Amino acid sequence: MDDRLTVRSAYLYYRLGLTQAEVADRLGISRVKVGRLLASALHRGIVSIDIRHPQVRLTELEVALESRFDLKEAVVAASFAGTGPGEDPLRLLAVASAGARHLESLELTRESVALGWGTTMQAVSMALRDGWARDVELFQLNGAVPISSYATGAVETMHRFGERGRGRAHLLQVPAIVGRVSVRRALESEPTIRATLRGAREAPVAMFSLGRLQTESVLVSSGYIDEADVRRLRDGGAVGDVISRFITADGSVADVELDDRTMGLDLAALGTRDVSIGIAAGAAKAAVARAALAGGYLTTLIVDDSLATALLAGPTAD
């Protein structure tokens, strides 16, 4: 396909705002061919469409969450999502955008930030604007090297945070969960791993997502746990995970033996820093969000309107 014609069609349609019919008349080709050229431009990456969610915050819900759960700050994003199936991506887009803007508002320069990984954190990294921070050191909170062929996206997420924040990413190149406690201790004694964990522990700012306990979890897809583990954890009272550590409704560790085999910072290290940001989208995450609040792991909560409403409709975190 003619590259020159493809680029001209894309420019006229996307930049000048002409209709496909007007592009066809301008270039002397059929409207069908214009459609094919535009499709080719998207497929080949000549045109990149970036959807940015409009930032509408719901102050009344934010104030209610801060009061109810004794938070330093709550951010509630209006998702504009419907009630039917298939609306979760819109909620995720809203929350990721809100998370990115919140990090930008901290105006971090030559600071350290500890980061978790997962679908939500990946979405936050993609919503970040260039220059969201300056000269930051980014430390990975929990291991993410998968056992299966599933790609966790942790490396890409960390590097994207670093590139757009004019900083450096310090990766924790270990699995999230290992087979024996002795293996965890041996890995933690390695100088590079020890240095990354120390940086994550000392960072004044942390951000991490809140994960549901379900068979579709990234921890299952990555091969760290299986469906039988999910059932066992659920029977033991687990409601979800925070930095790969499973917790019960009161925020306590659900499985001590599994927790001892989990690579990364322990949960107690989260709530002791200046800013500890938990981020999640969708009312289905109400149980794990409430548990994280009960455990005192958050100073800041970033959610969408559906999750905020679900949290306020339930019991308090005490």
PyMOL commands that set and color helices and strands:
alter all, ss='L'
color gray80, all
select helices_A, chain A and resi 3-15+20-27+31-43+59-69+88-105+119-127+154-164+181-188+191-202+218-221+227-235+256-260+267-269+283-294+305-313
alter helices_A, ss='H'
color red, helices_A
select strands_A, chain A and resi 73-77+112-115+137-140+168-170+205-212+238-242+245-248+275-279+300-304
alter strands_A, ss='S'
color yellow, strands_A
deselect
rebuild
show_as cartoon
